[in-house]
Amino acid sequence: MIRNFTLLAALLLSSVSLFAQVSKDPPKREFRGVWIATVQNIDWPSKPKQGVDSQQQMQELVDIFDTHQKTGINAVMLQVRPSADAFYAKGREQWSMFLTGKQGTLPEPFYDPLEFAIEEAHKRGMELHAWINPYRASTSLVDSLVSSEHISRIQPDWFFTYGDKKYFNPGIPEVRHYLVDVIMDVVRNYDIDGIHFDDYFYPYPGKQPCQTPSLICCMSKALRTLKTGAATMWTS
């Protein structure tokens, strides 16, 4: 009797185990991503200089992709709009100075970096996501670095200056419409696998105290207060 009960229990446990194995949800695919920064030529391309052409930039990106493929990366977030300028041809903004060394200057020989990156990533079974900085308009206040056709020159009232940078003012309806149009240029014209926003918040606190009351100064004060753990309130 005991032997029969033991056998029955073993059969039941085996059935339960088999059922659990059959009904178990399949594992989700892992998202193993890497960010490739173009602002200030952090990751790619190497800082443009005389004698460096598009072919060298393209090979540099291929080498980066090959390295990431070997480590198991399956998604690339490529920064394609670092400062209201572009690493792609099918859009409304100026070519990035971080691509050619001068904002508004076409790459030579001509190529479309985003289109090339998508093709090379997909060849390797990797997704290509467009990384966009929506609000940052410039990384410097040096006029000679900004094209005369840059949006900050065409629509100066859309921007505010803080520290050594210019930013879009997203409180202006026309700014929001413009930014949506810029992003949709990428969505409609390229076979990207995703869009990523970065630096869409107010800028980091500056080192100099605010001289005049403003929203950005209040936000900076708030960030400093949170960072130091102070629980104080103030009026400006």
Solvent accessible surface area in square Angstrom, and as a share of the most:
residue,aa,sasa,rsa
1,M,194,0.87
2,I,143,0.72
3,R,207,0.76
4,N,99,0.51
5,F,138,0.58
6,T,82,0.48
7,L,112,0.56
8,L,98,0.49
9,A,34,0.26
10,A,49,0.38
11,L,105,0.52
12,L,106,0.53
13,L,126,0.63
14,S,67,0.43
15,S,67,0.43
16,V,98,0.56
17,S,53,0.34
18,L,112,0.56
19,F,143,0.60
20,A,54,0.42
21,Q,126,0.56
22,V,116,0.67
23,S,64,0.41
24,K,159,0.67
25,D,115,0.60
26,P,112,0.70
27,P,129,0.81
28,K,190,0.80
29,R,157,0.57
30,E,107,0.48
31,F,106,0.44
32,R,104,0.38
33,G,32,0.30
34,V,30,0.17
35,W,118,0.41
36,I,3,0.01
37,A,10,0.08
38,T,0,0.00
39,V,17,0.10
40,Q,107,0.48
41,N,23,0.12
42,I,113,0.57
43,D,70,0.36
44,W,0,0.00
45,P,0,0.00
46,S,63,0.40
47,K,155,0.66
48,P,28,0.18
49,K,145,0.62
50,Q,185,0.82
51,G,71,0.69
52,V,47,0.27
53,D,57,0.29
54,S,3,0.02
55,Q,107,0.47
56,Q,96,0.43
57,Q,13,0.06
58,M,37,0.16
59,Q,98,0.44
60,E,49,0.22
61,L,0,0.00
62,V,25,0.14
63,D,73,0.38
64,I,36,0.18
65,F,0,0.00
66,D,47,0.24
67,T,78,0.45
68,H,39,0.17
69,Q,80,0.35
70,K,174,0.74
71,T,100,0.58
72,G,29,0.28
73,I,33,0.17
74,N,16,0.08
75,A,0,0.00
76,V,0,0.00
77,M,5,0.02
78,L,0,0.00
79,Q,1,0.01
80,V,0,0.00
81,R,1,0.00
82,P,0,0.00
83,S,5,0.03
84,A,1,0.01
85,D,0,0.00
86,A,1,0.01
87,F,0,0.00
88,Y,6,0.02
89,A,41,0.32
90,K,90,0.38
91,G,35,0.34
92,R,127,0.46
93,E,23,0.11
94,Q,36,0.16
95,W,26,0.09
96,S,0,0.00
97,M,41,0.18
98,F,9,0.04
99,L,1,0.01
100,T,33,0.19
101,G,42,0.40
102,K,142,0.60
103,Q,17,0.08
104,G,28,0.27
105,T,56,0.32
106,L,91,0.45
107,P,4,0.02
108,E,122,0.55
109,P,66,0.42
110,F,113,0.47
111,Y,18,0.07
112,D,14,0.07
113,P,0,0.00
114,L,0,0.00
115,E,79,0.35
116,F,29,0.12
117,A,0,0.00
118,I,12,0.06
119,E,95,0.43
120,E,14,0.06
121,A,0,0.00
122,H,70,0.31
123,K,136,0.57
124,R,43,0.16
125,G,64,0.61
126,M,4,0.02
127,E,43,0.19
128,L,0,0.00
129,H,14,0.06
130,A,0,0.00
131,W,21,0.07
132,I,0,0.00
133,N,1,0.00
134,P,8,0.05
135,Y,53,0.20
136,R,24,0.09
137,A,1,0.01
138,S,8,0.05
139,T,22,0.13
140,S,28,0.18
141,L,77,0.38
142,V,81,0.47
143,D,101,0.52
144,S,98,0.63
145,L,73,0.36
146,V,27,0.15
147,S,20,0.13
148,S,90,0.58
149,E,115,0.52
150,H,2,0.01
151,I,20,0.10
152,S,6,0.04
153,R,101,0.37
154,I,102,0.52
155,Q,69,0.30
156,P,83,0.52
157,D,126,0.65
158,W,34,0.12
159,F,26,0.11
160,F,51,0.21
161,T,72,0.42
162,Y,34,0.13
163,G,61,0.58
164,D,81,0.42
165,K,58,0.25
166,K,68,0.29
167,Y,26,0.10
168,F,1,0.00
169,N,55,0.28
170,P,29,0.18
171,G,56,0.54
172,I,41,0.21
173,P,66,0.41
174,E,93,0.42
175,V,0,0.00
176,R,117,0.43
177,H,124,0.55
178,Y,30,0.11
179,L,11,0.06
180,V,85,0.49
181,D,59,0.30
182,V,1,0.01
183,I,26,0.13
184,M,55,0.25
185,D,17,0.09
186,V,0,0.00
187,V,65,0.37
188,R,176,0.64
189,N,66,0.34
190,Y,15,0.06
191,D,100,0.52
192,I,28,0.14
193,D,64,0.33
194,G,20,0.19
195,I,52,0.27
196,H,48,0.21
197,F,100,0.42
198,D,42,0.22
199,D,33,0.17
200,Y,126,0.48
201,F,92,0.38
202,Y,70,0.26
203,P,11,0.07
204,Y,159,0.60
205,P,44,0.28
206,G,26,0.25
207,K,204,0.86
208,Q,146,0.65
209,P,90,0.57
210,C,38,0.23
211,Q,153,0.68
212,T,93,0.54
213,P,101,0.63
214,S,44,0.28
215,L,112,0.56
216,I,23,0.12
217,C,15,0.09
218,C,45,0.27
219,M,66,0.29
220,S,1,0.00
221,K,61,0.26
222,A,34,0.26
223,L,65,0.32
224,R,83,0.30
225,T,25,0.14
226,L,137,0.68
227,K,176,0.74
228,T,109,0.63
229,G,64,0.62
230,A,45,0.35
231,A,108,0.83
232,T,87,0.51
233,M,188,0.84
234,W,93,0.33
235,T,135,0.79
236,S,79,0.51
